Amino acid sequence: MSTTETDVASHRLLRDIKRELEGVREVLERQETRLGRLERNTNELKSDLVLIENQMLTRMNESIRLQLKIEEIVERLDASPDDRPSP
């Protein structure tokens, strides 16, 4: 093989390697984009779960307050004389 043939073969090989590397780079960029979307969606889901948890805790606290208020009213009614007329 002459020097020119070797140079041409080397050039072709380098061009093929460059083309393959470009393909790999494109695939990696697409994967990076997908991973970025996945990370964003995961963060949104975490935020939504925290919001739902806070809403649940608020409603549970409201329920407990209502239960305590009802118990307080029942105790006052039980402690007060019966002012209702007899049937």
Beta strands, then each sheet from edge to edge (+ up, - down):
end
